[in-house]
Amino acid sequence: MLEEIGRPYERTRIDIRDESARADPAFRAASPMGKVPALVDGDVKLWDSGAICVYLADRYPDAGLGVPIGDSARGAFLQWTLYTNAVIEPAMGEKFGGRPVNTLQNGYGSFDLMIATLAGGLTPGPWILGQRFTAPDVLLGSSVHFMDVFKILPDRADLRAYSERCRARPAFRRAAAFEEA
């Protein structure tokens, strides 16, 4: 998201598997749960990727990644921005853990329902909100990319094409290069 915004920022690598790194007071001040990503912007501290994306889209409207309050597309913007944390990540946990599907107990539904809903949302395309790449595409594109990397992405041409569109973005390539360094 920060690469998409195109403003200068400082990035700090934290190995959350290293207990001493997770215990670092500066990191815990930014992320009380010891999780990444975390963002510090002056007095603002956020440690949830959905919240970070909404905050940055609102904070830097000139980047064109948000939908302003009052716009009829704001609801879809919020829904899809939070979809990764609320639906995709728990559904991926179900898939990785081999847990039985329980759509009544699990608020996210199931892995298959998550995939079908995401694919349906992309139908107008090429992006989740239509013709314009927005903050939810940052999260959704990363999620589809990781499902592909972890070999749990179903063989669907629509999701593979979406993933390729996201991966082709210069901001995605810059962020991926940082992760590989």
C-alpha positions in Angstrom: 0.0 0.0 0.0 2.8 2.4 0.8 4.5 1.6 -2.5 1.2 2.3 -4.3 0.9 5.7 -2.5 4.3 6.7 -3.7 5.4 8.8 -0.8 8.6 8.3 1.1 8.5 6.1 4.2 10.8 4.1 6.4 10.5 0.3 6.4 11.8 -1.9 9.3 12.1 -5.6 9.0 10.9 -7.5 12.0 11.3 -11.3 12.3 8.2 -12.2 14.3 9.5 -15.7 14.8 12.3 -14.2 16.9 11.0 -13.6 20.4 13.5 -10.9 21.2 12.5 -8.9 18.0 8.8 -9.3 19.0 9.6 -8.1 22.5 11.4 -4.9 21.3 9.7 -2.0 23.1 9.5 0.2 20.0 7.9 -2.6 18.0 5.5 -3.4 20.8 4.5 0.2 21.0 3.6 0.1 17.3 2.1 -3.4 17.5 0.9 -4.5 21.0 0.1 -8.0 19.7 3.5 -8.4 18.2 2.2 -8.9 14.7 3.1 -7.4 11.3 2.3 -5.3 9.4 2.4 -2.3 11.7 2.3 1.4 10.8 3.4 4.4 12.8 2.5 7.8 11.2 3.1 10.5 13.8 0.8 9.7 16.7 -1.2 7.2 14.8 -0.3 3.5 15.3 -2.0 0.7 13.4 -1.3 -3.0 13.4 -4.0 -4.5 11.1 -3.6 -4.6 7.4 -7.2 -3.6 6.7 -7.1 -0.7 9.0 -3.7 0.4 7.6 -5.1 0.4 4.1 -8.3 2.3 5.0 -6.2 4.8 7.0 -3.7 5.4 4.2 -6.3 5.6 1.5 -8.1 8.3 3.5 -4.9 10.1 4.6 -3.6 10.3 1.0 -6.6 10.8 -1.2 -4.5 12.1 -4.0 -3.1 8.6 -4.5 -6.6 7.6 -5.8 -6.7 4.3 -3.8 -9.7 5.2 -1.6 -13.4 6.0 -1.9 -14.5 9.1 0.0 -17.1 9.1 2.7 -20.5 9.8 1.1 -19.7 8.1 -2.2 -22.0 5.3 -3.0 -19.0 3.0 -3.6 -17.7 3.5 0.0 -19.6 0.5 1.4 -18.1 -1.9 -1.2 -14.7 -0.3 -0.6 -14.9 -1.0 3.1 -16.4 -4.5 2.6 -13.6 -5.6 0.2 -10.8 -3.9 2.2 -11.8 -5.9 5.3 -12.5 -9.1 3.4 -8.9 -10.3 3.6 -8.7 -10.2 7.4 -12.3 -11.2 8.1 -12.8 -13.9 5.5 -9.7 -14.9 3.5 -7.3 -15.4 6.3 -9.6 -17.5 8.5 -10.6 -19.5 5.4 -6.9 -20.1 4.6 -6.4 -21.3 8.2 -9.2 -23.8 7.6 -7.6 -25.0 4.4 -4.1 -25.3 5.9 -5.3 -26.9 9.1 -7.5 -29.4 7.3 -10.4 -28.3 9.6 -13.9 -29.5 8.7 -16.1 -27.0 7.0 -18.7 -25.5 9.3 -20.5 -22.6 7.6 -22.9 -22.1 10.6 -20.1 -21.8 13.2 -17.5 -20.0 11.1 -18.4 -16.4 10.3 -16.2 -16.5 7.2 -18.2 -19.4 5.8 -15.7 -21.8 4.2 -12.7 -21.7 1.9 -14.8 -22.6 -1.1 -17.4 -19.9 -0.3 -14.7 -17.4 0.2 -13.2 -18.2 -3.3 -16.7 -18.1 -5.0 -17.5 -14.8 -3.3 -14.2 -13.2 -4.3 -14.5 -14.5 -7.9 -18.0 -13.1 -8.1 -16.9 -9.7 -6.8 -14.2 -9.6 -9.5 -16.7 -10.3 -12.3 -17.3 -6.7 -13.4 -13.5 -6.3 -13.2 -10.8 -5.8 -13.9 -10.4 -4.7 -10.3 -12.7 -5.4 -7.3 -14.4 -2.0 -7.6 -14.5 -2.0 -11.3 -12.2 0.0 -13.6 -10.0 1.5 -10.9 -7.3 -0.2 -8.8 -8.0 0.7 -5.1 -6.8 -0.2 -1.6 -8.8 -3.4 -1.4 -6.9 -4.7 -4.5 -3.7 -4.3 -2.5 -5.0 -6.8 0.1 -7.0 -9.1 -2.2 -4.2 -9.2 -4.8 -1.7 -10.1 -2.1 -4.0 -12.8 -0.7 -4.6 -14.4 -4.1 -0.8 -14.2 -4.7 -0.1 -16.0 -1.4 -2.7 -18.6 -2.1 -1.0 -19.3 -5.3 2.5 -19.4 -3.7 1.2 -21.8 -1.0 -0.5 -24.0 -3.7 -4.1 -23.6 -2.3 -5.4 -21.3 -5.0 -8.0 -23.3 -7.0 -7.3 -23.6 -10.8 -9.5 -20.7 -11.8 -8.6 -18.5 -14.8 -10.3 -15.5 -13.4 -8.4 -15.5 -10.1 -5.1 -16.3 -11.9 -5.6 -13.4 -14.2 -6.4 -11.1 -11.3 -3.3 -12.2 -9.5 -1.2 -11.5 -12.6 -2.7 -8.0 -13.0 -1.8 -7.3 -9.4 1.7 -8.8 -9.7 2.4 -6.7 -12.8 1.9 -3.5 -10.9 5.3 -1.7 -10.3 4.4 -1.1 -6.6 3.8 -4.9 -6.1 7.2 -5.6 -7.8 9.0 -3.1 -5.6 7.4 -4.5 -2.4 8.2 -8.1 -3.4 11.8 -7.1 -4.1 12.0 -5.8 -0.5 10.7 -9.1 0.9 13.2 -11.1 -1.2 16.2 -9.0 -0.1 
